[in-house]
Amino acid sequence: MTVGPELEQADVVVELGSGTGAITEAIVRRLAPGARLVAVELNPVFARRLADRYRDSTVEVVHGSAEDLAALSPCPVDVIVSGLPWTVMPHEQHCRILDAVAGVLRENGRFSTFAYVHAAWTPPARRFAEELTARFSSVERSRVVWPNLPPAYVHRAAHPIHTPHPTPARMPAPTRTLQHRSTP
């Protein structure tokens, strides 16, 4: 997931759906000195654990929804890495999140996310791939990573198309508590 999005050259990286931090750790290892990582996590328990784990680092953990990315992260963003479960969320929600992703990325920004092979043929997975191509001028899919359980592949997208996309109206976002790293 972290191979290809040029993390080493990024000043600002955002991770969506940080969960327990498995991908977070891989991102941190590849960041250049002085780079900033904003880890956005919806689950308050996971967000608190990550905030505790990365208390004395350059990782800023934010408890909030990826739909509110523009309000939760610095703009512009160089790279976004996502661990969100795209095929199980409603189509309208993944459209709003992809709009937010494309909206905060730099002109040459990069986005990567994974998907499971067993779900690739499903209508939600096919719609997701179509939505990516509507929002980025360059989209590719990696080879299947068979040792992963379940086997997965990575969607890599670059150069967001900064035009409005027709997505359903959104209900107002609930108030989110931001959990920033403490500074010594």
Secondary structure, DSSP 4 states (H G I P E B T S, - for coil): --SSS-GGG-SEEEEE--TTSHHHHHHHHHPPTT-EEEEEES-HHHHHHHHHHTTTSSEEEEES-GGGHHHHS-SSEEEEEE---GGGS-HHHHHHHHHHHHHHEEEEEEEEEEEEGGGTTSHHHHHHHHHHHHHEEEEEEPPPBTTSSS-EEEEEEEEE--S-------PPPPP----PPP--
